[in-house]
Amino acid sequence: MSAVYRVKKISEPIAVDGDWNKGPWAKIPPLDVKRYMGDKPDHQPKTQAKVLYDANAIYVMFRVEDRYVRAVAEHQGNVCRDSCAEFFFTADTDTAKGYFNLEMNCGGTMLFHYQLEPRLNPTPIAQTDCDKITVYHSLPKTIDPEITEPIVWIVQYRLPFDILKNYAKIVRPEPGAVWRANFYKCADKTSHPHWLTWSKVDKPKPNFHVPESFGELSFE
């Protein structure tokens, strides 16, 4: 059975400031990104996410209790090799017609693509559209060498729906609407790599590009 997360609606825009327990975020239960892919990792950071929406945008916030934290990628680069939190989604219920993958490292650097087929010919989201995404990150853009001691980091962003319409037909969120999605945590090229997921992905090796395993975002 697919994982389901219920997304609350807010009446007006809110600040993108990374405060996990501020305002409407305080009443929002988090989802847990805790299923590991591949071999059980030596380091399995506690990773949670919260999601809200208003009439014009969806808000996503990740909180990670981490170690061995690294960030060196450039915009639209291999952020998955850094300490990274990822949001993959279809802006409707049909996972066979393509999906978005928004990957962001702990320093706020993103890779944002639209994929018609998994891992084949991705369409990068244009810079002019990426510039419309408001981002908060609690750590510096570049972290090298790794931070090896325990640390908590947060990334948050406001993603306008109008951006998505430039790449795919979308179902605009409203009470009763459903999107398909998954949330991930990875750190491919750190000293302690791991691949964590919210909705179960039944593959022998780590693979995030499995839209048929996406859970559901149920908008209230």
ROVEX-908018 format. One line per field, with one value per atom (N, C-alpha, C): x, y, z; residue number from 1; atom name. Coordinates in Angstrom, 3 decimals, always signed. Each point is the difference from the previous one (the first is absolute). Layout:
N
u [X:...]
v [Y:...]
w [Z:...]
k [NUM:...]
a [CA:...]
% end
This chain:
220
u [+0.846:-0.846:+0.878:-0.341:+0.797:-0.055:+1.109:+0.015:-0.880:-0.661:-0.890:+0.356:+0.123:+0.231:-1.066:-0.648:-1.073:+0.569:-0.228:+0.602:-1.028:+0.282:-0.906:+0.121:-1.125:-0.007:+0.095:+0.766:+0.092:-0.632:-0.494:-0.805:+0.835:+1.260:+0.846:+1.456:+0.860:+1.415:+0.668:+0.992:+0.759:+1.479:+0.739:+1.432:+0.723:+1.030:+0.861:+1.255:-0.067:+1.063:+0.549:-0.453:+0.563:-0.416:-1.025:-0.435:-0.981:+0.488:-0.738:-1.283:+0.015:-1.131:-0.692:+0.107:-0.579:-1.344:-0.930:-1.263:-0.705:-0.470:-0.749:+0.829:+1.329:+0.837:-0.114:-0.277:-0.025:-1.058:-1.068:-1.109:+0.050:+1.067:+0.076:+0.815:-0.571:+0.793:+1.001:+1.210:+0.989:-0.166:+0.543:+0.160:+1.445:+0.235:+1.315:+0.626:+1.212:+0.752:+0.973:-0.451:+0.778:+0.199:-0.608:+0.235:+1.303:+0.904:+1.273:-0.065:+0.787:+0.118:+1.394:+0.123:+1.282:+0.315:+1.287:+0.421:-0.310:-0.265:-0.261:+1.208:-0.178:+1.152:+0.536:+1.299:+0.607:-0.525:-0.283:-0.537:-1.361:-1.023:-1.370:-0.623:+0.204:-0.457:-1.518:-0.455:-1.434:-0.421:-0.863:-0.408:-1.521:-0.492:-1.440:-0.314:-1.233:-0.446:-1.413:-0.311:-1.354:-0.374:-1.297:-0.487:-1.266:-0.079:-1.188:-0.278:-1.196:-0.243:-0.956:+0.083:-0.987:-0.527:-0.659:-0.637:+0.998:+1.249:+0.955:+1.269:+0.236:+1.288:-0.092:+0.965:+0.184:+1.276:-0.031:+1.133:+0.520:+1.294:+0.622:+1.141:+0.068:+1.094:+0.510:+1.319:+0.682:+0.799:+0.011:+0.849:+0.791:+1.333:+0.860:+0.950:-0.009:+0.969:+1.133:+1.114:+0.982:+1.403:+0.894:+1.449:+0.647:+1.311:+0.746:-0.619:-0.196:-0.757:+0.955:-0.398:+0.843:-0.887:+0.533:-0.712:+1.003:+0.103:+0.955:-0.615:-1.176:-0.593:-0.392:-0.057:-0.496:-1.440:-0.665:-1.390:-0.193:-1.005:-0.341:+1.111:+0.884:+1.040:-0.398:+0.989:-0.260:-0.173:-1.090:-0.238:-0.254:-0.407:-0.246:+1.273:+1.145:+1.258:+0.330:-0.659:+0.159:-1.021:-0.033:-1.063:-1.258:-0.976:-1.053:-1.366:-1.034:-1.391:-0.765:-0.865:-0.589:-1.521:-0.669:-1.454:-0.294:-0.493:-0.405:-1.524:-0.610:-1.465:-0.576:-1.213:-0.835:-1.097:-0.248:-1.001:-1.402:-0.235:-1.294:+0.141:-0.858:+0.069:+0.630:+0.323:+0.497:+1.521:+0.614:+1.464:+0.616:-0.807:+0.531:+0.275:-0.425:+0.134:+1.114:+0.904:+1.123:-0.101:+1.129:+0.074:+1.098:-0.114:+1.014:+0.902:+1.284:+0.894:+0.740:-0.290:+0.642:+0.908:+1.301:+1.016:+0.779:+0.191:+0.655:+0.984:+1.244:+0.955:-0.172:+0.763:-0.164:+0.371:+0.694:+0.358:-0.950:-1.133:-1.009:+0.211:+1.011:+0.242:-0.925:-0.643:-1.007:+0.321:-0.533:-0.204:-1.511:-0.554:-1.445:-0.240:-0.578:-0.243:-1.442:-0.432:-1.227:+0.376:-0.547:+0.351:-1.239:+0.007:-1.080:+0.173:+1.254:+0.322:+1.143:+0.013:+1.057:+1.396:+0.802:+1.416:+0.291:-1.012:+0.217:-0.354:+0.948:-0.231:-0.755:+0.529:-0.689:-0.031:-1.053:-0.106:+0.331:+1.144:+0.299:-1.008:-0.430:-0.874:+0.833:-0.538:+0.748:+0.437:+1.130:+0.519:-1.015:-0.714:-0.991:-1.108:-0.312:-1.001:+0.584:+1.217:+0.646:+0.134:+0.219:+0.151:-1.285:-1.120:-1.278:-0.270:+0.870:-0.139:+0.719:-0.713:+0.595:+0.584:+1.281:+0.713:+0.591:-0.109:+0.721:+0.895:+1.232:+0.893:+0.778:+0.120:+0.615:+1.517:+0.570:+1.445:+0.587:+1.317:+0.629:-0.138:+0.137:-0.101:+1.065:+1.201:+1.094:+0.482:+0.077:+0.545:+1.007:+1.262:+1.070:+1.268:+0.519:-0.345:-1.327:-0.354:-1.245:-0.059:-1.231:-0.272:-0.263:+0.891:-0.126:-0.792:-0.107:-0.742:-1.502:-0.847:-1.453:-0.436:-0.922:-0.515:-1.414:-0.845:-1.348:-0.027:-0.523:-0.130:-1.407:-0.363:-1.340:+0.125:-0.780:-0.245:-1.511:-0.387:-1.426:-0.134:-1.106:-0.227:-1.488:-0.268:-1.340:+0.043:-0.793:+0.010:-1.319:+0.018:-1.246:-0.552:-1.294:-0.622:+0.190:+0.063:+0.108:+1.280:+1.049:+1.225:-0.287:-0.718:-0.222:-0.789:-0.903:-0.833:+0.816:+1.218:+0.859:+0.555:-0.151:+0.629:-0.983:-1.125:-0.945:-1.390:-0.986:-1.365:-0.130:-0.498:-0.052:-1.431:-0.229:-1.231:+0.303:-0.623:+0.269:-0.562:+0.803:-0.472:-1.202:-0.944:-1.179:-0.518:-0.906:-0.501:-0.532:+0.528:-0.400:+0.948:+0.890:+0.970:+1.094:+0.602:+1.066:+1.157:+1.207:+1.228:+0.671:+0.893:+0.859:+1.391:+0.683:+1.287:+0.802:+1.295:+0.859:+1.030:+0.518:+0.987:+1.211:+1.185:+1.216:+1.078:+0.936:+1.233:+1.153:+1.043:+1.157:+1.275:+1.112:+1.315:+1.029:-0.146:+0.686:+1.518:+0.605:+1.465:+0.567:-0.758:+0.549:+0.710:+0.603:+0.699:-0.959:-1.273:-1.005:-1.254:+0.051:-1.140:-1.215:-1.162:-1.269:-1.059:-1.069:-1.105:-1.287:-0.691:-1.200:-1.225:-1.157:-1.216:-1.205:-1.000:-1.263:-0.919:-0.397:-0.844:+0.890:-0.363:+0.845:+0.299:+1.275:+0.438:+0.625:-0.607:+0.439:+0.943:+1.252:+1.039:+1.238:+0.768:+1.172:+1.128:+0.063:+1.022:-0.684:+0.664:-0.608:-0.387:-1.235:-0.510:-1.183:+0.164:-1.068:-0.968:+0.419:-0.816:-0.968:-0.915:-0.974:-1.389:-0.567:-1.265:-1.154:+0.036:-1.084:-0.028:+1.087:+0.051:-0.294:-0.331:-0.326:-1.211:+0.012:-1.164:-0.970:-0.895:-1.020:+0.111:-0.136:-0.239:-1.485:-0.722:-1.448:-0.255:-0.484:-0.175:-1.339:+0.057:-1.199:-0.472]
v [-1.203:+1.203:+1.248:+0.979:+1.213:+0.839:+0.671:+0.980:+1.181:+0.598:+1.140:+1.117:+1.217:+1.167:+1.031:+0.499:+0.974:+1.411:+0.790:+1.324:+1.067:+0.749:+1.050:+1.252:+0.709:+1.248:+1.181:+1.019:+1.242:+1.113:+1.010:+1.014:+1.082:+0.134:+1.046:-0.449:+0.621:-0.396:+0.141:-0.856:+0.049:+0.176:+0.432:+0.218:-1.321:+0.058:-1.161:+0.240:-0.390:+0.350:-1.196:-1.211:-1.195:-0.278:+0.682:-0.226:-1.173:-1.139:-1.256:+0.050:+0.800:+0.023:+1.361:+0.788:+1.340:+0.027:+0.779:+0.251:-1.286:-0.088:-1.192:-1.279:+0.109:-1.194:-0.727:+0.728:-0.597:-1.091:+0.107:-0.952:-1.087:+0.005:-0.928:-1.226:-1.192:-1.194:-0.253:-0.419:-0.274:-1.403:-0.204:-1.350:-0.421:-1.302:-0.539:-0.661:+0.437:-0.580:-1.002:-1.223:-0.912:-1.396:-0.292:-1.302:+0.055:-0.923:+0.045:-0.892:+0.383:-0.771:-0.595:-1.195:-0.678:-0.562:-0.139:-0.502:+1.016:-0.487:+0.898:+0.892:+1.318:+0.901:+0.087:+0.259:+0.242:+1.289:+0.970:+1.288:+0.197:+0.104:+0.142:+1.217:+1.198:+1.218:+0.077:+0.499:+0.221:+1.129:-0.331:+0.954:+0.100:+1.229:+0.241:+1.136:+0.021:+1.082:+0.402:+1.258:+0.521:+0.710:-0.002:+0.626:+0.794:+1.191:+0.851:+0.532:+0.577:+0.666:+1.158:+0.961:+1.074:+0.059:+1.076:+0.062:+0.007:+0.356:+0.207:-0.834:-0.699:-0.677:-1.145:-0.896:-1.051:+0.302:-0.247:+0.254:-1.337:-0.218:-1.244:+0.343:-0.703:+0.208:-1.351:-0.166:-1.184:+0.385:-0.904:+0.130:-1.294:+0.127:-1.177:+0.059:-1.046:-0.163:-0.859:+0.631:-0.594:-0.017:-0.638:+0.054:-0.210:+0.246:-0.226:+0.806:+1.277:+0.882:+0.698:-0.004:+0.531:+0.725:+1.090:+0.732:+0.671:-0.491:+0.575:+0.203:-0.525:+0.046:+1.418:+0.225:+1.255:-0.183:+1.120:-0.025:-0.939:-0.861:-1.033:-1.039:-0.073:-1.009:-1.211:-0.816:-1.263:+0.215:+0.668:+0.261:-1.286:-1.070:-1.271:-0.585:+0.447:-0.480:+0.691:+1.117:+0.738:-0.498:+0.634:-0.245:+0.663:-0.800:+0.475:-0.538:+0.832:-0.389:+0.244:-0.937:+0.030:-0.192:+0.707:-0.060:-0.346:-1.202:-0.439:-0.033:+0.479:+0.070:+0.106:-0.495:+0.273:+0.936:+1.049:+0.982:-0.443:-1.293:-0.628:-1.432:-0.910:-1.379:-0.976:+0.454:-0.895:+0.008:-1.049:-0.057:-0.417:-0.402:-0.475:+1.139:+1.206:+1.121:+0.967:-0.406:+0.865:+0.500:+0.484:+0.456:+1.049:+0.782:+0.982:-0.596:+0.326:-0.316:+1.266:+0.430:+1.176:-0.498:+0.064:-0.501:+1.201:+0.048:+1.161:-0.453:+0.472:-0.368:+0.908:-0.295:+0.710:+1.469:+0.389:+1.403:+0.742:-0.623:+0.673:-0.053:-0.735:-0.151:-1.073:+0.290:-0.926:-0.549:-1.181:-0.551:-0.157:+0.556:-0.056:-0.368:-1.187:-0.522:-0.458:-0.104:-0.708:-1.195:-1.172:-1.244:-0.626:-0.232:-0.760:-1.486:-0.454:-1.384:-0.012:-0.943:-0.033:-0.010:+0.994:+0.104:+0.212:+0.269:+0.190:+1.432:+0.679:+1.318:+0.958:+0.276:+0.934:+1.413:+0.719:+1.407:+0.850:+0.703:+0.874:+1.139:+0.307:+1.153:+1.260:+0.911:+1.185:+0.853:+0.675:+0.862:+1.055:+0.551:+1.034:-0.543:-1.287:-0.620:-0.359:-0.518:-0.323:+1.239:+1.149:+1.253:+0.401:-0.566:+0.322:-0.857:-0.965:-0.872:+0.657:+0.290:+0.587:-1.122:+0.127:-1.078:+0.501:-0.823:+0.216:-1.215:+0.264:-1.095:+0.457:-0.903:+0.367:-0.107:-0.677:-0.189:+0.771:+0.220:+0.723:-0.745:+0.727:-0.585:-1.064:+0.237:-0.953:-0.509:-1.306:-0.645:-1.045:+0.291:-0.899:+0.399:-0.844:-1.406:-0.185:-1.258:-0.355:+0.543:+0.249:+0.194:-1.391:-0.496:-1.378:-0.135:+1.088:-0.091:+0.145:-0.409:+0.109:+1.441:+0.174:+1.321:-0.145:+0.978:+0.036:+1.046:-0.358:+0.982:-0.029:+1.135:+0.192:+0.632:-0.493:+0.706:+0.146:+1.129:+0.286:+0.779:-0.206:+0.793:+0.179:+1.076:+0.304:-0.170:-0.931:-0.340:+0.434:+1.060:+0.467:-1.001:-0.183:-0.922:+0.442:+1.302:+0.497:-0.451:-0.279:-0.546:-1.353:-0.843:-1.373:-0.055:+0.960:+0.012:+0.206:+0.489:+0.191:-1.316:-1.088:-1.270:-1.164:+0.096:-1.116:+0.518:-0.785:+0.280:-0.394:+0.909:-0.281:+0.083:-0.713:+0.160:+0.992:+1.140:+1.025:-0.444:+0.025:-0.464:+0.785:-0.747:+0.504:-1.157:+0.258:-1.106:-1.149:-1.187:-1.181:-0.402:+0.913:-0.318:-0.922:-0.772:-0.931:+0.120:+0.077:-0.151:-1.295:-0.529:-1.113:+0.552:-0.566:+0.575:-0.976:+0.276:-0.666:+1.005:-0.271:+0.846:-0.866:+0.550:-0.787:+0.767:-0.748:+0.556:-0.845:+0.664:-0.727:+0.796:-0.633:+0.616:-0.883:-0.108:-1.038:-0.003:+1.190:+0.073:+0.551:-0.112:+0.329:-1.234:+0.154:-1.138:-1.058:+0.352:-0.931:+0.075:-0.565:+0.098:-0.765:+0.467:-0.639:+0.449:-0.805:+0.294:-0.322:+1.027:-0.151:+0.491:-0.588:+0.328:+0.011:+0.781:+0.053:-1.141:-0.015:-1.069:-1.147:-1.201:-1.167:-0.169:-0.239:-0.304:-1.394:-0.933:-1.395:-0.286:+0.407:-0.230:-0.554:-0.871:-0.582:+0.994:+1.049:+1.035:+1.361:+0.957:+1.327:+0.605:+0.456:+0.627:+0.872:+1.303:+0.924:+0.246:-0.333:+0.292:-1.149:-0.195:-1.092:+0.589:+0.718:+0.706:-0.916:-1.252:-0.913:-0.307:+0.330:-0.194:+1.265:+1.079:+1.244:-0.214:+0.694:+0.049:+1.072:+0.416:+0.979:+1.238:+1.158:+1.249:+0.304:-0.037:+0.237:+1.404:+0.891:+1.395:+0.204:+0.711:+0.226:+1.436]
w [+0.000:+0.000:+0.000:-0.832:-0.123:+1.269:+0.281:+1.078:-0.390:+0.986:-0.245:+0.978:-0.521:+0.851:-0.317:+1.034:-0.177:+0.112:-1.038:-0.114:+0.360:+1.046:+0.468:-0.872:-0.133:-0.748:+0.952:-0.395:+0.751:-0.834:+0.670:-0.681:-0.674:+0.414:-0.587:+0.025:-0.800:-0.037:+1.366:+0.239:+1.243:-0.306:+1.002:-0.163:-0.223:-0.817:-0.218:+0.830:+1.279:+0.942:+0.777:-0.354:+0.604:+1.428:+0.503:+1.383:+0.029:+0.413:-0.019:+0.827:+1.056:+0.942:+0.076:-1.064:-0.003:-0.726:+0.540:-0.690:-0.396:-1.251:-0.417:+0.012:-0.108:+0.042:+1.336:+1.065:+1.341:+0.128:-0.782:+0.109:-1.076:-0.808:-1.118:+0.395:-0.046:+0.289:-1.130:+0.339:-1.037:-0.573:-1.176:-0.531:+0.251:+0.113:+0.314:-1.226:-0.309:-1.117:+0.623:+0.218:+0.834:-0.587:-1.139:-0.622:-0.790:+0.255:-0.718:-1.243:-0.985:-1.231:-0.061:-0.567:-0.017:+1.378:+0.301:+1.304:+1.091:+1.200:+1.113:+0.240:-0.005:+0.116:+1.421:+0.101:+1.314:+0.617:-0.861:+0.445:-0.639:+0.830:-0.486:+0.675:-0.561:+0.666:+0.117:+1.146:+0.168:-0.930:-0.950:-1.027:-0.006:+0.110:-0.026:-0.975:-0.467:-0.880:+0.377:-0.278:+0.138:-1.299:-0.314:-1.231:+0.304:-0.566:+0.047:-1.407:-0.196:-1.278:+0.207:-0.939:-0.069:-1.426:-0.358:-1.313:-1.151:+0.283:-1.083:+0.070:+1.111:+0.155:+0.995:-0.107:+0.989:+0.773:+1.304:+0.888:+0.516:-0.115:+0.453:+0.950:+1.136:+0.953:+0.476:-0.085:+0.524:+1.243:+0.977:+1.184:+0.153:+0.104:+0.010:+1.200:+0.798:+1.081:-0.552:-0.330:-0.894:+0.599:-0.721:+0.200:-1.368:-0.075:-1.249:-1.146:+0.279:-0.899:-0.972:-1.263:-1.084:-1.002:-0.605:-1.057:-0.926:-1.225:-0.962:-1.390:-0.262:-1.335:-0.393:-1.299:-0.566:-0.476:-0.288:-0.438:-1.189:+0.086:-0.980:-0.148:+0.996:+0.013:+0.824:+0.351:+0.691:+1.502:+0.372:+1.417:+0.783:-0.691:+0.677:+0.606:-0.459:+0.560:+1.322:+0.252:+1.255:+1.025:+1.163:+0.976:-0.544:-0.395:-0.898:+0.407:-0.153:+0.216:-1.297:-0.373:-1.325:+0.034:-0.911:-0.149:-1.457:-0.243:-1.331:-0.023:-1.093:+0.010:-1.397:-0.144:-1.159:+0.473:-0.744:+0.414:-0.424:+0.136:-0.204:+0.507:-0.429:+0.494:-0.991:-1.206:-1.045:-0.028:+0.540:+0.053:-1.329:-0.969:-1.279:-0.982:+0.343:-0.942:+0.366:+0.882:+0.363:+1.423:+0.497:+1.390:+0.144:+1.069:+0.362:+1.074:-0.044:+1.123:+0.413:+1.226:+0.580:+1.116:-0.260:+0.920:+0.548:+1.314:+0.599:+1.070:-0.108:+1.038:+1.217:+1.046:+1.271:-0.095:-1.064:-0.206:-0.907:-0.352:-0.800:-1.497:-0.457:-1.433:-0.551:-1.132:-0.508:-1.375:-0.241:-1.331:-0.140:-1.072:-0.212:-1.452:-0.219:-1.333:-0.139:-1.265:-0.335:-0.850:+0.334:-0.673:-0.626:-1.298:-0.622:+0.265:+0.052:+0.318:+0.996:+0.923:+1.017:-0.589:+0.400:-0.334:-1.487:-0.813:-1.426:-0.404:-0.624:-0.597:+0.915:+1.193:+0.894:-0.575:+0.329:-0.371:+1.216:-0.002:+1.140:+0.088:+1.196:+0.199:-0.260:-0.799:-0.435:+1.184:-0.180:+1.061:+0.402:-0.977:+0.322:+0.898:-0.153:+0.861:+1.362:+0.012:+1.284:+0.873:-0.644:+0.753:+0.724:-0.401:+0.639:+1.238:+0.260:+1.165:+1.177:+1.056:+1.202:+0.847:+0.357:+0.690:+1.311:+1.022:+1.268:+0.235:+0.448:+0.403:+1.225:+0.960:+1.279:-0.003:-0.984:-0.074:-1.188:-0.003:-1.109:-1.316:-1.088:-1.340:-0.224:+0.492:-0.185:+1.350:+0.126:+1.200:-0.457:+0.168:-0.396:+0.758:+0.884:+0.200:+0.732:+0.194:+0.673:+1.428:+0.424:+1.427:+0.578:+0.831:+0.472:+1.294:+0.765:+1.249:-0.261:+0.958:-0.192:-0.237:-0.932:-0.335:-0.566:+0.288:-0.566:-1.104:-1.156:-1.076:-0.605:-0.539:-0.571:-1.380:-0.933:-1.255:-0.171:-0.544:-0.207:-1.289:-0.712:-1.198:-0.281:-0.708:-0.510:-1.505:-0.509:-1.421:-0.638:-0.823:-0.623:-1.022:+0.012:-0.944:-1.448:-0.230:-1.367:-0.685:+0.769:-0.590:-0.634:+0.717:-0.440:-1.301:-0.194:-1.203:-1.270:+0.130:-1.169:-0.534:+0.750:-0.362:-0.085:+0.669:+0.025:+0.319:-0.395:+0.422:+1.462:+0.826:+1.428:+0.522:+1.071:+0.775:+1.109:-0.053:+0.997:+1.353:+1.047:+1.299:+0.505:+0.518:+0.677:+0.845:+0.945:+0.816:-0.850:+0.238:-0.743:-1.111:-0.410:-1.050:+0.546:-0.896:+0.377:-0.981:+0.528:-0.772:+0.437:-0.820:+0.387:+0.288:+1.004:+0.408:+0.832:+0.074:+0.973:+0.500:+1.184:+0.659:+0.331:-0.250:+0.140:+0.765:+0.550:+0.587:-0.505:-0.491:-0.504:+0.279:-0.276:+0.205:-0.706:-1.322:-0.771:+0.162:+0.026:-0.010:+1.307:+1.077:+1.309:+0.559:+1.157:+0.602:+0.523:+0.171:+0.508:-0.885:-1.196:-0.919:+0.505:-0.431:+0.368:-0.992:-0.096:-0.907:+0.741:+0.428:+0.819:-0.769:+0.302:-0.729:+0.937:-0.379:+0.759:-0.421:-1.254:-0.520:-0.463:+0.346:-0.261:-1.480:-0.315:-1.350:+0.031:-0.680:+0.052:-1.161:+0.172:-0.992:+0.696:-0.674:+0.646:+0.237:-0.809:+0.147:+0.126:+0.652:+0.138:-1.347:-0.090:-1.209:+0.385:-0.145:+0.356:-1.151:-1.215:-1.178:-0.270:+0.943:-0.082:+0.263:-0.966:+0.251:+0.383:-0.450:+0.364:+1.498:+0.711:+1.452:+0.793:-0.695:+0.695:+0.922:+1.145:+0.864:-0.473:+0.901:-0.365:+0.889:-0.637:+0.721:-0.169:+1.105:-0.016:+0.543:-0.856:+0.380:+0.699:+1.128:+0.805:-0.112]
k [1:1:1:2:2:2:3:3:3:4:4:4:5:5:5:6:6:6:7:7:7:8:8:8:9:9:9:10:10:10:11:11:11:12:12:12:13:13:13:14:14:14:15:15:15:16:16:16:17:17:17:18:18:18:19:19:19:20:20:20:21:21:21:22:22:22:23:23:23:24:24:24:25:25:25:26:26:26:27:27:27:28:28:28:29:29:29:30:30:30:31:31:31:32:32:32:33:33:33:34:34:34:35:35:35:36:36:36:37:37:37:38:38:38:39:39:39:40:40:40:41:41:41:42:42:42:43:43:43:44:44:44:45:45:45:46:46:46:47:47:47:48:48:48:49:49:49:50:50:50:51:51:51:52:52:52:53:53:53:54:54:54:55:55:55:56:56:56:57:57:57:58:58:58:59:59:59:60:60:60:61:61:61:62:62:62:63:63:63:64:64:64:65:65:65:66:66:66:67:67:67:68:68:68:69:69:69:70:70:70:71:71:71:72:72:72:73:73:73:74:74:74:75:75:75:76:76:76:77:77:77:78:78:78:79:79:79:80:80:80:81:81:81:82:82:82:83:83:83:84:84:84:85:85:85:86:86:86:87:87:87:88:88:88:89:89:89:90:90:90:91:91:91:92:92:92:93:93:93:94:94:94:95:95:95:96:96:96:97:97:97:98:98:98:99:99:99:100:100:100:101:101:101:102:102:102:103:103:103:104:104:104:105:105:105:106:106:106:107:107:107:108:108:108:109:109:109:110:110:110:111:111:111:112:112:112:113:113:113:114:114:114:115:115:115:116:116:116:117:117:117:118:118:118:119:119:119:120:120:120:121:121:121:122:122:122:123:123:123:124:124:124:125:125:125:126:126:126:127:127:127:128:128:128:129:129:129:130:130:130:131:131:131:132:132:132:133:133:133:134:134:134:135:135:135:136:136:136:137:137:137:138:138:138:139:139:139:140:140:140:141:141:141:142:142:142:143:143:143:144:144:144:145:145:145:146:146:146:147:147:147:148:148:148:149:149:149:150:150:150:151:151:151:152:152:152:153:153:153:154:154:154:155:155:155:156:156:156:157:157:157:158:158:158:159:159:159:160:160:160:161:161:161:162:162:162:163:163:163:164:164:164:165:165:165:166:166:166:167:167:167:168:168:168:169:169:169:170:170:170:171:171:171:172:172:172:173:173:173:174:174:174:175:175:175:176:176:176:177:177:177:178:178:178:179:179:179:180:180:180:181:181:181:182:182:182:183:183:183:184:184:184:185:185:185:186:186:186:187:187:187:188:188:188:189:189:189:190:190:190:191:191:191:192:192:192:193:193:193:194:194:194:195:195:195:196:196:196:197:197:197:198:198:198:199:199:199:200:200:200:201:201:201:202:202:202:203:203:203:204:204:204:205:205:205:206:206:206:207:207:207:208:208:208:209:209:209:210:210:210:211:211:211:212:212:212:213:213:213:214:214:214:215:215:215:216:216:216:217:217:217:218:218:218:219:219:219:220:220:220]
a [N:CA:C:N:CA:C:N:CA:C:N:CA:C:N:CA:C:N:CA:C:N:CA:C:N:CA:C:N:CA:C:N:CA:C:N:CA:C:N:CA:C:N:CA:C:N:CA:C:N:CA:C:N:CA:C:N:CA:C:N:CA:C:N:CA:C:N:CA:C:N:CA:C:N:CA:C:N:CA:C:N:CA:C:N:CA:C:N:CA:C:N:CA:C:N:CA:C:N:CA:C:N:CA:C:N:CA:C:N:CA:C:N:CA:C:N:CA:C:N:CA:C:N:CA:C:N:CA:C:N:CA:C:N:CA:C:N:CA:C:N:CA:C:N:CA:C:N:CA:C:N:CA:C:N:CA:C:N:CA:C:N:CA:C:N:CA:C:N:CA:C:N:CA:C:N:CA:C:N:CA:C:N:CA:C:N:CA:C:N:CA:C:N:CA:C:N:CA:C:N:CA:C:N:CA:C:N:CA:C:N:CA:C:N:CA:C:N:CA:C:N:CA:C:N:CA:C:N:CA:C:N:CA:C:N:CA:C:N:CA:C:N:CA:C:N:CA:C:N:CA:C:N:CA:C:N:CA:C:N:CA:C:N:CA:C:N:CA:C:N:CA:C:N:CA:C:N:CA:C:N:CA:C:N:CA:C:N:CA:C:N:CA:C:N:CA:C:N:CA:C:N:CA:C:N:CA:C:N:CA:C:N:CA:C:N:CA:C:N:CA:C:N:CA:C:N:CA:C:N:CA:C:N:CA:C:N:CA:C:N:CA:C:N:CA:C:N:CA:C:N:CA:C:N:CA:C:N:CA:C:N:CA:C:N:CA:C:N:CA:C:N:CA:C:N:CA:C:N:CA:C:N:CA:C:N:CA:C:N:CA:C:N:CA:C:N:CA:C:N:CA:C:N:CA:C:N:CA:C:N:CA:C:N:CA:C:N:CA:C:N:CA:C:N:CA:C:N:CA:C:N:CA:C:N:CA:C:N:CA:C:N:CA:C:N:CA:C:N:CA:C:N:CA:C:N:CA:C:N:CA:C:N:CA:C:N:CA:C:N:CA:C:N:CA:C:N:CA:C:N:CA:C:N:CA:C:N:CA:C:N:CA:C:N:CA:C:N:CA:C:N:CA:C:N:CA:C:N:CA:C:N:CA:C:N:CA:C:N:CA:C:N:CA:C:N:CA:C:N:CA:C:N:CA:C:N:CA:C:N:CA:C:N:CA:C:N:CA:C:N:CA:C:N:CA:C:N:CA:C:N:CA:C:N:CA:C:N:CA:C:N:CA:C:N:CA:C:N:CA:C:N:CA:C:N:CA:C:N:CA:C:N:CA:C:N:CA:C:N:CA:C:N:CA:C:N:CA:C:N:CA:C:N:CA:C:N:CA:C:N:CA:C:N:CA:C:N:CA:C:N:CA:C:N:CA:C:N:CA:C:N:CA:C:N:CA:C:N:CA:C:N:CA:C:N:CA:C:N:CA:C:N:CA:C:N:CA:C:N:CA:C:N:CA:C:N:CA:C:N:CA:C:N:CA:C:N:CA:C:N:CA:C:N:CA:C:N:CA:C:N:CA:C:N:CA:C:N:CA:C:N:CA:C:N:CA:C:N:CA:C:N:CA:C:N:CA:C:N:CA:C:N:CA:C:N:CA:C:N:CA:C:N:CA:C:N:CA:C:N:CA:C:N:CA:C:N:CA:C:N:CA:C:N:CA:C:N:CA:C]
% end
